[in-house]
């Protein structure tokens, strides 16, 4: 069982959601999934624009000042010029988790060949697990289902790291 005092965070990366031009649907979907699987966890949430520095600043702050155990991002993983979440992750994580990236991408490919355009990045920063999901609520649900049963083990492993 995962410690009930764990803190999770959901970061929506989207210019349009940040400017309130569209409703964020994938962030709330992730929150509902986390609440279902981890009902006692404290969950933080915010939205940032597709800017490398803003993504890095928020994730760094959550890790360094809030002691967040798990950060799930949604959005910014495509191949358009404004999709910069993977670039933000490059210098942010201490260790990449390529198999998790593969699982997230493979799950998307089961549904649509367009998932080949996604660039999910997963890794560990200090004692925080960070996973990037696509920006659609449907993809978030499908991808979360692929990894949810392994999250407790991943979180225990990351927390035990020195």
Number of C-alpha atoms within 10 A of each C-alpha: 7 14 12 11 10 16 18 24 26 26 22 30 30 23 19 14 16 17 12 10 9 11 12 20 16 24 27 15 19 24 17 14 17 21 14 10 13 19 12 15 18 15 18 15 16 13 21 19 21 23 18 19 13 15 24 19 14 15 27 17 12 20 21 14 9 14 16 23 24 25 24 23 31 29 26 31 24 20 12 10 8 15 22 22 26 19 18 21 24 15 11 20 21 13 14 18 15 13 10 18 18 15 15 29 21 17 18 22 15 10 11 11 10 10 18 13 13 22 23 25 26 26 21 20 21 18 21 23 26 26 22 29 31 26 22 15 19 14 20 26 17 16 20 21 14 16 15 14 11 10 16 16 13 16 18 15 12 18 14 9 8 6
